[in-house]
Amino acid sequence: MGEKTALCELKHLHTAFRIKDSYYDAVDDVDLTIYSNEVLAIVGESGCGKSTLATTIMGLHNPNYTKVSGEVQFENQNILNISEDEYNKIRGGKIGMIFQDPLSALNPLQRIGNQIEEALIYHTDLDSDNRKERALELLKMVGIENPQRIYRQFPHQLSGGMRQRVIIAIALSCKPKLVIADEPTTALDVTIQAQILDLLTNLQEEIKAGIVLITHDLGVVAQMADRVAVMYAGQIVELALSEELFSNPLHPYTRSLLNSIPQMNSEDGKDLHVIEGMVPSLKNLPRKGCRFASRIPHISESSHEKNPVLHEVKPGHFVRCTCWKDFYFKEEDN
């Protein structure tokens, strides 16, 4: 992973959405450090808070319907406390974001070249000729063979894979220190997915930025990530180096996710592993105890902490709640 330099630190981060007259945490007390020159994957089922965590870092929530507390330390300041004008100087410049739906992220009424140059106008001193040159360079950098033609086209004239490449070009246009990629390959076919992942890997090696990769695809995680944070019901339940997490998953939720992956060498006719129940809604989140407890009823109540915290069970390997011991050793015995 190279030299570890803390790039962004999340401290006791909460993001709560208003439902009627009450607020409910979608991100609940998250502590996480993002380093430069690494890929940190955040995984979990839909509804676990992954994308909310990303948009909180980017400052994209409406304060009339959202409460955000805690800290997002970036360049020695808590950017949650800065003004919108100050945030705009960071957002798109020092922190870039790759959205999961490129068609909705792009302006359908503007040509591709204009949309790439918009960030350059706001965050650089380049003149119009140099902005165009930089836009064409970016299109070429993300693997587009005819950048002059794509520069003049509109989003609807491009394929899904091409639009995703344009979104990546926009996110990287100002050479950000931190890139957040929210499900960057979800809507793409397998061949294009592989191309986009290779592109992100190569670009990360080139610009040495920190990348936060949000996904539910554990195959993508195994291919790209240096570290993995597993989220469940708004909380991080396990955090470890990628190799360690895949070889020695500890939390029952992590182990259940990995067991759910179809195996090529599985026995014919053997049922796939299914995680019981569903992720609880924001209004029904347990206020105390392990939030995964209801989905592993075979673990005794005494195995759970009343107020679960992350324990460092090995250097760099953190697990929430002591229930992992009961679940882990029961599985090992079977």
C-alpha positions as CSV (number, residue, x, y, z in Angstrom):
1,M,0.0,0.0,0.0
2,G,3.0,2.3,0.3
3,E,3.6,5.0,2.8
4,K,0.5,5.5,5.0
5,T,-0.4,9.2,5.3
6,A,-3.7,10.0,6.9
7,L,-5.8,11.9,4.3
8,C,-9.2,12.1,5.8
9,E,-10.4,11.1,9.3
10,L,-14.0,10.4,10.3
11,K,-14.6,10.8,14.0
12,H,-17.9,9.8,15.7
13,L,-19.7,10.6,12.4
14,H,-23.5,10.6,12.5
15,T,-25.9,11.3,9.6
16,A,-29.6,11.3,10.6
17,F,-32.5,11.7,8.2
18,R,-35.8,13.3,9.2
19,I,-38.8,11.1,9.0
20,K,-41.9,13.1,9.9
21,D,-40.8,14.9,13.1
22,S,-38.0,12.6,14.2
23,Y,-34.4,12.0,13.1
24,Y,-33.0,8.5,12.5
25,D,-29.3,7.7,12.1
26,A,-28.3,6.2,8.7
27,V,-24.7,6.6,9.6
28,D,-24.1,5.9,13.3
29,D,-20.9,6.8,15.1
30,V,-18.4,5.9,12.4
31,D,-14.7,6.3,13.1
32,L,-12.5,5.7,10.0
33,T,-9.2,6.9,8.6
34,I,-8.7,7.1,4.9
35,Y,-5.0,7.0,3.8
36,S,-3.4,8.4,0.7
37,N,-2.3,5.9,-2.0
38,E,-4.7,3.2,-0.9
39,V,-8.1,1.8,-1.9
40,L,-10.5,1.5,1.0
41,A,-13.5,-0.6,0.2
42,I,-16.8,-0.1,2.1
43,V,-19.1,-3.1,1.7
44,G,-22.5,-4.3,2.9
45,E,-26.1,-4.9,1.8
46,S,-28.2,-2.2,0.3
47,G,-29.5,0.1,3.0
48,C,-26.5,-0.3,5.3
49,G,-25.4,3.4,5.0
50,K,-22.6,3.1,2.5
51,S,-23.7,5.8,0.0
52,T,-24.9,8.0,2.9
53,L,-21.4,7.9,4.3
54,A,-20.0,9.0,0.9
55,T,-22.4,11.9,0.4
56,T,-21.8,13.0,4.0
57,I,-18.1,13.4,3.2
58,M,-19.0,15.3,0.1
59,G,-21.4,17.6,2.0
60,L,-24.3,16.8,-0.3
61,H,-27.1,16.6,2.2
62,N,-29.9,19.1,2.6
63,P,-29.6,20.5,6.1
64,N,-33.4,21.0,6.3
65,Y,-33.9,17.2,6.3
66,T,-30.6,15.9,7.6
67,K,-28.6,16.3,10.8
68,V,-24.8,15.6,10.6
69,S,-22.6,15.6,13.6
70,G,-19.1,14.5,14.4
71,E,-16.0,15.3,12.4
72,V,-14.7,14.9,8.9
73,Q,-11.1,16.0,9.2
74,F,-9.5,16.9,5.9
75,E,-6.4,19.0,5.6
76,N,-6.4,19.8,9.3
77,Q,-9.9,21.1,9.5
78,N,-13.4,19.7,10.2
79,I,-15.0,20.3,6.9
80,L,-18.5,19.7,8.4
81,N,-18.1,23.2,10.0
82,I,-17.0,25.2,6.9
83,S,-19.3,27.4,4.8
84,E,-20.9,26.2,1.6
85,D,-18.5,28.4,-0.4
86,E,-15.5,26.9,1.3
87,Y,-16.9,23.4,0.7
88,N,-17.3,24.2,-3.0
89,K,-13.6,24.9,-3.2
90,I,-12.9,21.4,-1.9
91,R,-15.7,19.5,-3.5
92,G,-14.8,18.6,-7.1
93,G,-11.3,20.0,-6.6
94,K,-9.5,18.2,-3.7
95,I,-12.2,15.6,-3.3
96,G,-13.8,14.0,-6.4
97,M,-16.7,11.7,-6.6
98,I,-17.7,9.0,-9.1
99,F,-21.4,8.5,-9.0
100,Q,-23.1,5.2,-9.6
101,D,-25.6,6.4,-12.2
102,P,-23.6,8.4,-14.8
103,L,-26.7,9.3,-16.9
104,S,-28.3,11.2,-14.0
105,A,-25.0,12.7,-12.8
106,L,-24.4,14.3,-16.2
107,N,-26.3,17.3,-17.5
108,P,-28.3,16.1,-20.6
109,L,-28.3,19.6,-22.1
110,Q,-24.5,20.2,-22.1
111,R,-21.8,18.7,-24.3
112,I,-19.3,16.4,-22.6
113,G,-16.4,18.9,-23.1
114,N,-18.3,21.7,-21.3
115,Q,-19.0,19.4,-18.4
116,I,-15.4,18.4,-17.9
117,E,-14.3,22.0,-18.3
118,E,-16.8,23.2,-15.6
119,A,-14.6,21.9,-12.8
120,L,-11.5,23.3,-14.4
121,I,-13.1,26.8,-14.6
122,Y,-14.0,26.7,-10.9
123,H,-10.9,25.1,-9.5
124,T,-8.0,26.1,-11.8
125,D,-6.6,29.2,-13.5
126,L,-6.4,27.6,-17.0
127,D,-7.5,29.6,-20.0
128,S,-10.0,28.3,-22.4
129,D,-7.4,26.7,-24.8
130,N,-5.7,25.0,-21.9
131,R,-9.0,23.8,-20.4
132,K,-9.9,22.2,-23.7
133,E,-6.5,20.6,-24.0
134,R,-6.8,19.2,-20.4
135,A,-10.3,17.9,-21.1
136,L,-9.1,16.0,-24.2
137,E,-6.1,14.7,-22.2
138,L,-8.5,13.4,-19.5
139,L,-10.8,11.7,-22.1
140,K,-7.7,10.0,-23.5
141,M,-6.5,9.1,-20.1
142,V,-9.7,7.2,-19.3
143,G,-9.4,5.1,-22.4
144,I,-11.6,7.0,-24.9
145,E,-10.1,6.5,-28.3
146,N,-11.6,9.5,-30.1
147,P,-11.6,12.3,-27.5
148,Q,-12.3,15.1,-30.1
149,R,-15.6,13.4,-31.1
150,I,-16.7,12.6,-27.5
151,Y,-15.8,16.1,-26.4
152,R,-18.5,17.5,-28.8
153,Q,-21.2,14.9,-28.0
154,F,-24.1,14.9,-25.5
155,P,-24.5,12.2,-22.7
156,H,-27.4,10.5,-24.5
157,Q,-25.1,9.8,-27.5
158,L,-22.8,7.7,-25.4
159,S,-23.0,4.1,-24.1
160,G,-23.1,3.4,-20.3
161,G,-19.5,2.5,-20.2
162,M,-18.4,5.6,-22.0
163,R,-20.6,7.8,-19.7
164,Q,-18.9,6.2,-16.7
165,R,-15.5,7.0,-18.2
166,V,-16.6,10.6,-18.6
167,I,-17.7,10.7,-14.9
168,I,-14.3,9.4,-13.9
169,A,-12.6,12.0,-16.1
170,I,-14.6,14.7,-14.4
171,A,-13.8,13.4,-10.9
172,L,-10.1,13.3,-11.7
173,S,-10.0,16.6,-13.7
174,C,-8.4,18.6,-10.9
175,K,-6.1,15.9,-9.6
176,P,-8.0,15.3,-6.3
177,K,-6.3,13.9,-3.2
178,L,-9.4,11.8,-2.4
179,V,-11.7,10.0,-4.8
180,I,-15.0,8.5,-3.7
181,A,-16.3,5.9,-6.1
182,D,-19.9,4.9,-5.3
183,E,-20.8,1.6,-7.0
184,P,-18.9,2.7,-10.1
185,T,-19.7,-0.5,-12.1
186,T,-23.2,-1.5,-10.9
187,A,-25.1,-0.7,-14.2
188,L,-22.4,-2.0,-16.5
189,D,-22.0,-5.4,-18.2
190,V,-19.2,-7.7,-17.0
191,T,-16.7,-6.8,-19.8
192,I,-17.1,-3.0,-19.3
193,Q,-16.9,-3.5,-15.5
194,A,-13.5,-5.1,-15.8
195,Q,-12.3,-2.3,-18.0
196,I,-13.5,0.4,-15.6
197,L,-11.9,-1.4,-12.6
198,D,-8.6,-1.7,-14.5
199,L,-8.9,2.0,-15.3
200,L,-9.4,3.0,-11.7
201,T,-6.5,0.8,-10.5
202,N,-4.1,2.3,-13.1
203,L,-5.2,5.8,-12.4
204,Q,-4.9,5.3,-8.6
205,E,-1.4,4.1,-9.1
206,E,-0.7,7.2,-11.3
207,I,-2.1,10.0,-9.1
208,K,-1.5,8.3,-5.7
209,A,-4.8,9.5,-4.4
210,G,-6.8,7.8,-1.7
211,I,-9.9,6.0,-3.1
212,V,-13.0,5.0,-1.2
213,L,-14.7,2.3,-3.2
214,I,-18.3,1.7,-2.2
215,T,-19.7,-1.6,-3.4
216,H,-21.6,-4.7,-2.6
217,D,-19.5,-6.8,-5.0
218,L,-17.0,-8.8,-3.0
219,G,-15.3,-9.9,-6.1
220,V,-14.5,-6.3,-6.9
221,V,-13.2,-5.8,-3.4
222,A,-10.9,-8.8,-3.6
223,Q,-9.5,-7.5,-6.8
224,M,-8.9,-3.8,-5.8
225,A,-9.0,-3.1,-2.1
226,D,-6.1,-2.6,0.3
227,R,-8.4,-2.4,3.3
228,V,-12.1,-3.3,3.8
229,A,-14.7,-1.8,6.1
230,V,-17.9,-3.8,6.4
231,M,-21.0,-1.8,7.2
232,Y,-24.2,-3.0,8.7
233,A,-27.2,-0.9,9.8
234,G,-25.2,2.3,9.7
235,Q,-22.2,1.0,11.7
236,I,-18.8,-0.4,10.8
237,V,-18.8,-4.0,12.1
238,E,-15.4,-5.1,10.8
239,L,-12.3,-3.4,9.4
240,A,-9.2,-5.1,8.2
241,L,-6.6,-5.5,5.5
242,S,-8.3,-7.0,2.4
243,E,-6.2,-10.2,2.5
244,E,-6.8,-10.7,6.2
245,L,-10.6,-10.1,5.9
246,F,-11.0,-12.7,3.2
247,S,-8.8,-15.3,4.8
248,N,-10.0,-14.7,8.4
249,P,-13.4,-13.0,8.6
250,L,-14.6,-12.7,12.2
251,H,-17.9,-10.9,12.5
252,P,-20.9,-13.1,11.9
253,Y,-22.2,-10.6,9.3
254,T,-18.9,-10.6,7.4
255,R,-18.7,-14.4,7.4
256,S,-22.4,-14.6,6.3
257,L,-21.7,-12.2,3.4
258,L,-18.7,-14.3,2.3
259,N,-20.6,-17.6,2.6
260,S,-23.3,-16.2,0.3
261,I,-20.9,-16.0,-2.6
262,P,-21.5,-18.9,-5.1
263,Q,-18.5,-21.2,-5.3
264,M,-17.3,-22.9,-8.4
265,N,-16.4,-26.0,-6.5
266,S,-19.6,-26.3,-4.5
267,E,-21.5,-29.5,-4.4
268,D,-24.2,-30.0,-7.0
269,G,-27.6,-29.3,-5.7
270,K,-26.3,-27.7,-2.5
271,D,-28.4,-24.6,-1.5
272,L,-26.7,-21.2,-1.4
273,H,-26.1,-19.7,2.0
274,V,-28.9,-17.3,2.9
275,I,-28.6,-14.6,5.6
276,E,-31.8,-14.7,7.6
277,G,-34.0,-11.7,7.8
278,M,-33.4,-8.2,6.4
279,V,-31.5,-5.0,7.2
280,P,-33.8,-3.1,9.7
281,S,-35.3,0.1,8.5
282,L,-34.0,3.4,10.0
283,K,-37.2,3.6,12.2
284,N,-36.7,0.1,13.6
285,L,-33.0,0.1,14.3
286,P,-32.1,-1.5,17.7
287,R,-31.1,1.2,20.1
288,K,-29.0,-1.1,22.2
289,G,-27.1,-4.3,21.6
290,C,-25.7,-5.9,18.5
291,R,-27.8,-4.9,15.5
292,F,-27.1,-8.2,13.7
293,A,-28.4,-10.2,16.7
294,S,-31.9,-10.8,15.3
295,R,-30.4,-12.4,12.2
296,I,-28.3,-14.9,14.1
297,P,-30.8,-16.3,16.7
298,H,-28.5,-19.3,17.4
299,I,-26.0,-17.0,19.2
300,S,-26.9,-16.6,22.9
301,E,-27.9,-13.2,24.2
302,S,-25.0,-13.3,26.7
303,S,-22.5,-13.4,23.8
304,H,-23.5,-9.9,22.7
305,E,-22.4,-6.7,24.3
306,K,-25.0,-4.3,25.5
307,N,-23.2,-1.4,23.9
308,P,-21.0,-3.0,21.2
309,V,-17.7,-1.3,20.3
310,L,-14.9,-2.0,17.8
311,H,-12.3,-4.3,19.3
312,E,-8.8,-4.6,17.8
313,V,-8.5,-8.4,17.9
314,K,-5.3,-8.3,15.8
315,P,-3.1,-5.4,14.7
316,G,-5.3,-3.5,12.2
317,H,-8.2,-5.9,12.5
318,F,-11.2,-4.5,14.3
319,V,-14.5,-6.3,15.0
320,R,-17.7,-4.9,16.7
321,C,-19.3,-6.8,19.5
322,T,-17.9,-9.9,21.2
323,C,-20.5,-12.1,19.5
324,W,-17.9,-12.9,16.8
325,K,-16.2,-15.3,19.2
326,D,-19.3,-17.5,19.7
327,F,-20.2,-17.5,16.0
328,Y,-16.6,-18.0,14.9
329,F,-15.9,-21.0,17.1
330,K,-19.3,-22.6,16.4
331,E,-18.6,-22.4,12.7
332,E,-15.1,-23.8,13.2
333,D,-16.5,-26.8,15.1
334,N,-19.0,-27.6,12.3
